[in-house]
Protein backbone atom coordinates (compact mmCIF):
# COMPACT_ATOMS: atom_id res chain seq x y z
CA UNK A 1 0.00 0.00 0.00
CA UNK A 2 2.87 2.35 0.87
CA UNK A 3 4.47 1.67 -2.52
CA UNK A 4 1.17 2.47 -4.28
CA UNK A 5 0.99 5.92 -2.67
CA UNK A 6 4.66 6.57 -3.38
CA UNK A 7 4.09 5.77 -7.05
CA UNK A 8 0.90 7.85 -7.10
CA UNK A 9 2.66 10.91 -5.72
CA UNK A 10 5.54 10.47 -8.15
CA UNK A 11 2.98 10.45 -10.96
CA UNK A 12 1.29 13.46 -9.37
CA UNK A 13 4.39 15.64 -9.51
CA UNK A 14 5.23 14.58 -13.05
CA UNK A 15 1.61 15.25 -14.05
CA UNK A 16 1.50 18.69 -12.44
CA UNK A 17 4.63 19.73 -14.32
CA UNK A 18 3.21 18.51 -17.62
CA UNK A 19 -0.20 20.07 -16.87
CA UNK A 20 1.48 23.45 -16.40
CA UNK A 21 3.12 23.09 -19.81
CA UNK A 22 -0.17 22.02 -21.41
CA UNK A 23 -2.04 24.93 -19.80
CA UNK A 24 0.55 27.34 -21.17
CA UNK A 25 0.33 25.91 -24.68
CA UNK A 26 -3.49 25.68 -24.74
CA UNK A 27 -3.82 29.14 -23.22
CA UNK A 28 -1.54 30.67 -25.82
CA UNK A 29 -3.44 28.87 -28.60
CA UNK A 30 -7.04 29.57 -27.53
CA UNK A 31 -6.93 32.69 -25.34
CA UNK A 32 -3.55 34.44 -25.66
CA UNK A 33 -4.95 37.78 -24.45
CA UNK A 34 -6.25 36.39 -21.12
CA UNK A 35 -4.58 37.35 -17.86
CA UNK A 36 -5.12 35.50 -14.60
CA UNK A 37 -4.63 35.99 -10.88
CA UNK A 38 -2.60 33.83 -8.56
CA UNK A 39 -5.47 31.36 -8.09
CA UNK A 40 -4.55 29.90 -11.47
CA UNK A 41 -1.57 28.20 -9.78
CA UNK A 42 -4.03 26.02 -7.86
CA UNK A 43 -5.58 24.40 -10.93
CA UNK A 44 -2.64 22.15 -11.93
CA UNK A 45 -2.59 20.81 -8.36
CA UNK A 46 -6.33 20.09 -8.49
CA UNK A 47 -6.03 18.48 -11.92
CA UNK A 48 -3.11 16.40 -10.69
CA UNK A 49 -5.13 15.20 -7.68
CA UNK A 50 -8.10 14.35 -9.91
CA UNK A 51 -5.69 12.53 -12.19
CA UNK A 52 -4.62 10.26 -9.31
CA UNK A 53 -8.15 8.99 -8.64
CA UNK A 54 -8.51 6.40 -11.43
CA UNK A 55 -5.05 4.94 -10.78
CA UNK A 56 -5.69 4.53 -7.06
CA UNK A 57 -8.97 2.70 -7.57
CA UNK A 58 -7.96 0.56 -10.53
CA UNK A 59 -4.62 -0.59 -9.10
CA UNK A 60 -4.17 -4.24 -8.25
CA UNK A 61 -1.45 -6.25 -6.55
CA UNK A 62 -1.87 -9.31 -8.75
CA UNK A 63 0.19 -9.90 -11.88
CA UNK A 64 -1.63 -8.89 -15.07
CA UNK A 65 -1.13 -10.02 -18.64
CA UNK A 66 -0.09 -7.42 -21.22
CA UNK A 67 -3.64 -7.42 -22.59
CA UNK A 68 -5.12 -6.85 -19.12
CA UNK A 69 -2.67 -4.00 -18.47
CA UNK A 70 -3.56 -2.34 -21.78
CA UNK A 71 -7.29 -2.66 -21.06
CA UNK A 72 -6.81 -1.31 -17.54
CA UNK A 73 -4.72 1.63 -18.76
CA UNK A 74 -7.29 2.42 -21.47
CA UNK A 75 -10.13 2.41 -18.92
CA UNK A 76 -7.98 4.53 -16.59
CA UNK A 77 -7.32 7.05 -19.38
CA UNK A 78 -11.00 7.26 -20.35
CA UNK A 79 -12.02 7.79 -16.71
CA UNK A 80 -9.36 10.44 -16.39
CA UNK A 81 -10.64 12.28 -19.46
CA UNK A 82 -14.25 12.12 -18.23
CA UNK A 83 -13.34 13.31 -14.71
CA UNK A 84 -11.19 16.20 -15.87
CA UNK A 85 -13.58 17.36 -18.61
CA UNK A 86 -16.51 17.17 -16.17
CA UNK A 87 -14.55 19.23 -13.62
CA UNK A 88 -13.41 21.80 -16.18
CA UNK A 89 -16.51 22.14 -18.33
CA UNK A 90 -19.36 20.75 -16.20
CA UNK A 91 -22.34 23.10 -15.98
CA UNK A 92 -21.26 25.23 -18.93
CA UNK A 93 -23.15 25.56 -22.17
CA UNK A 94 -21.18 23.89 -24.91
CA UNK A 95 -20.89 26.00 -28.06
CA UNK A 96 -18.54 25.19 -30.94
CA UNK A 97 -15.66 27.15 -29.40
CA UNK A 98 -16.04 25.32 -26.07
CA UNK A 99 -16.10 21.94 -27.88
CA UNK A 100 -12.87 22.89 -29.66
CA UNK A 101 -11.24 23.83 -26.36
CA UNK A 102 -12.52 20.59 -24.74
CA UNK A 103 -11.07 18.57 -27.63
CA UNK A 104 -7.72 20.31 -27.14
CA UNK A 105 -7.87 19.56 -23.43
CA UNK A 106 -8.76 15.90 -24.10
CA UNK A 107 -5.83 15.62 -26.50
CA UNK A 108 -3.49 17.19 -23.93
CA UNK A 109 -4.75 14.74 -21.29
CA UNK A 110 -3.85 11.85 -23.58
CA UNK A 111 -0.40 13.30 -24.30
CA UNK A 112 0.26 13.97 -20.61
CA UNK A 113 -0.95 10.49 -19.65
CA UNK A 114 1.41 8.87 -22.16
CA UNK A 115 4.31 11.14 -21.17
CA UNK A 116 3.83 10.39 -17.45
CA UNK A 117 4.00 6.66 -18.16
CA UNK A 118 7.04 7.05 -20.42
CA UNK A 119 8.87 9.13 -17.79
CA UNK A 120 7.96 6.62 -15.06
CA UNK A 121 9.17 3.77 -17.27
CA UNK A 122 12.48 5.58 -17.90
CA UNK A 123 12.92 6.15 -14.14
CA UNK A 124 12.10 2.48 -13.45
CA UNK A 125 14.63 1.34 -16.07
CA UNK A 126 17.28 3.55 -14.49
CA UNK A 127 16.47 2.18 -11.02
CA UNK A 128 16.53 -1.41 -12.29
CA UNK A 129 19.88 -0.82 -14.02
CA UNK A 130 21.36 0.66 -10.85
CA UNK A 131 20.06 -2.25 -8.76
CA UNK A 132 21.42 -4.78 -11.27
CA UNK A 133 24.83 -3.11 -11.26
CA UNK A 134 24.82 -3.13 -7.46
CA UNK A 135 23.89 -6.80 -7.41
CA UNK A 136 26.61 -7.72 -9.91
CA UNK A 137 29.16 -5.79 -7.83
CA UNK A 138 27.98 -7.56 -4.67
CA UNK A 139 28.22 -10.96 -6.38
CA UNK A 140 31.74 -10.19 -7.62
CA UNK A 141 32.86 -9.16 -4.11
CA UNK A 142 31.26 -12.29 -2.65
CA UNK A 143 33.06 -14.45 -5.22
CA UNK A 144 36.39 -12.73 -4.46
CA UNK A 145 35.83 -13.33 -0.74
CA UNK A 146 34.97 -16.98 -1.40
CA UNK A 147 38.13 -17.42 -3.50
CA UNK A 148 40.27 -15.63 -0.89
CA UNK A 149 38.80 -17.72 1.95
CA UNK A 150 39.24 -20.87 -0.10
CA UNK A 151 42.91 -20.09 -0.81
CA UNK A 152 43.54 -19.26 2.87
CA UNK A 153 42.04 -22.56 3.98
CA UNK A 154 44.10 -24.45 1.36
CA UNK A 155 47.30 -22.70 2.51
CA UNK A 156 46.56 -23.80 6.09
CA UNK A 157 46.26 -27.43 4.94
CA UNK A 158 49.62 -27.37 3.09
CA UNK A 159 51.59 -26.00 6.04
C-alpha positions as CSV (number, residue, x, y, z in Angstrom):
1,X,0.0,0.0,0.0
2,X,2.9,2.4,0.9
3,X,4.5,1.7,-2.5
4,X,1.2,2.5,-4.3
5,X,1.0,5.9,-2.7
6,X,4.7,6.6,-3.4
7,X,4.1,5.8,-7.1
8,X,0.9,7.8,-7.1
9,X,2.7,10.9,-5.7
10,X,5.5,10.5,-8.2
11,X,3.0,10.5,-11.0
12,X,1.3,13.5,-9.4
13,X,4.4,15.6,-9.5
14,X,5.2,14.6,-13.1
15,X,1.6,15.2,-14.0
16,X,1.5,18.7,-12.4
17,X,4.6,19.7,-14.3
18,X,3.2,18.5,-17.6
19,X,-0.2,20.1,-16.9
20,X,1.5,23.4,-16.4
21,X,3.1,23.1,-19.8
22,X,-0.2,22.0,-21.4
23,X,-2.0,24.9,-19.8
24,X,0.5,27.3,-21.2
25,X,0.3,25.9,-24.7
26,X,-3.5,25.7,-24.7
27,X,-3.8,29.1,-23.2
28,X,-1.5,30.7,-25.8
29,X,-3.4,28.9,-28.6
30,X,-7.0,29.6,-27.5
31,X,-6.9,32.7,-25.3
32,X,-3.5,34.4,-25.7
33,X,-4.9,37.8,-24.5
34,X,-6.2,36.4,-21.1
35,X,-4.6,37.3,-17.9
36,X,-5.1,35.5,-14.6
37,X,-4.6,36.0,-10.9
38,X,-2.6,33.8,-8.6
39,X,-5.5,31.4,-8.1
40,X,-4.6,29.9,-11.5
41,X,-1.6,28.2,-9.8
42,X,-4.0,26.0,-7.9
43,X,-5.6,24.4,-10.9
44,X,-2.6,22.2,-11.9
45,X,-2.6,20.8,-8.4
46,X,-6.3,20.1,-8.5
47,X,-6.0,18.5,-11.9
48,X,-3.1,16.4,-10.7
49,X,-5.1,15.2,-7.7
50,X,-8.1,14.3,-9.9
51,X,-5.7,12.5,-12.2
52,X,-4.6,10.3,-9.3
53,X,-8.1,9.0,-8.6
54,X,-8.5,6.4,-11.4
55,X,-5.1,4.9,-10.8
56,X,-5.7,4.5,-7.1
57,X,-9.0,2.7,-7.6
58,X,-8.0,0.6,-10.5
59,X,-4.6,-0.6,-9.1
60,X,-4.2,-4.2,-8.3
61,X,-1.4,-6.2,-6.6
62,X,-1.9,-9.3,-8.8
63,X,0.2,-9.9,-11.9
64,X,-1.6,-8.9,-15.1
65,X,-1.1,-10.0,-18.6
66,X,-0.1,-7.4,-21.2
67,X,-3.6,-7.4,-22.6
68,X,-5.1,-6.8,-19.1
69,X,-2.7,-4.0,-18.5
70,X,-3.6,-2.3,-21.8
71,X,-7.3,-2.7,-21.1
72,X,-6.8,-1.3,-17.5
73,X,-4.7,1.6,-18.8
74,X,-7.3,2.4,-21.5
75,X,-10.1,2.4,-18.9
76,X,-8.0,4.5,-16.6
77,X,-7.3,7.1,-19.4
78,X,-11.0,7.3,-20.3
79,X,-12.0,7.8,-16.7
80,X,-9.4,10.4,-16.4
81,X,-10.6,12.3,-19.5
82,X,-14.2,12.1,-18.2
83,X,-13.3,13.3,-14.7
84,X,-11.2,16.2,-15.9
85,X,-13.6,17.4,-18.6
86,X,-16.5,17.2,-16.2
87,X,-14.6,19.2,-13.6
88,X,-13.4,21.8,-16.2
89,X,-16.5,22.1,-18.3
90,X,-19.4,20.8,-16.2
91,X,-22.3,23.1,-16.0
92,X,-21.3,25.2,-18.9
93,X,-23.1,25.6,-22.2
94,X,-21.2,23.9,-24.9
95,X,-20.9,26.0,-28.1
96,X,-18.5,25.2,-30.9
97,X,-15.7,27.2,-29.4
98,X,-16.0,25.3,-26.1
99,X,-16.1,21.9,-27.9
100,X,-12.9,22.9,-29.7
101,X,-11.2,23.8,-26.4
102,X,-12.5,20.6,-24.7
103,X,-11.1,18.6,-27.6
104,X,-7.7,20.3,-27.1
105,X,-7.9,19.6,-23.4
106,X,-8.8,15.9,-24.1
107,X,-5.8,15.6,-26.5
108,X,-3.5,17.2,-23.9
109,X,-4.8,14.7,-21.3
110,X,-3.8,11.8,-23.6
111,X,-0.4,13.3,-24.3
112,X,0.3,14.0,-20.6
113,X,-1.0,10.5,-19.7
114,X,1.4,8.9,-22.2
115,X,4.3,11.1,-21.2
116,X,3.8,10.4,-17.5
117,X,4.0,6.7,-18.2
118,X,7.0,7.0,-20.4
119,X,8.9,9.1,-17.8
120,X,8.0,6.6,-15.1
121,X,9.2,3.8,-17.3
122,X,12.5,5.6,-17.9
123,X,12.9,6.1,-14.1
124,X,12.1,2.5,-13.4
125,X,14.6,1.3,-16.1
126,X,17.3,3.6,-14.5
127,X,16.5,2.2,-11.0
128,X,16.5,-1.4,-12.3
129,X,19.9,-0.8,-14.0
130,X,21.4,0.7,-10.8
131,X,20.1,-2.3,-8.8
132,X,21.4,-4.8,-11.3
133,X,24.8,-3.1,-11.3
134,X,24.8,-3.1,-7.5
135,X,23.9,-6.8,-7.4
136,X,26.6,-7.7,-9.9
137,X,29.2,-5.8,-7.8
138,X,28.0,-7.6,-4.7
139,X,28.2,-11.0,-6.4
140,X,31.7,-10.2,-7.6
141,X,32.9,-9.2,-4.1
142,X,31.3,-12.3,-2.6
143,X,33.1,-14.5,-5.2
144,X,36.4,-12.7,-4.5
145,X,35.8,-13.3,-0.7
146,X,35.0,-17.0,-1.4
147,X,38.1,-17.4,-3.5
148,X,40.3,-15.6,-0.9
149,X,38.8,-17.7,2.0
150,X,39.2,-20.9,-0.1
151,X,42.9,-20.1,-0.8
152,X,43.5,-19.3,2.9
153,X,42.0,-22.6,4.0
154,X,44.1,-24.4,1.4
155,X,47.3,-22.7,2.5
156,X,46.6,-23.8,6.1
157,X,46.3,-27.4,4.9
158,X,49.6,-27.4,3.1
159,X,51.6,-26.0,6.0
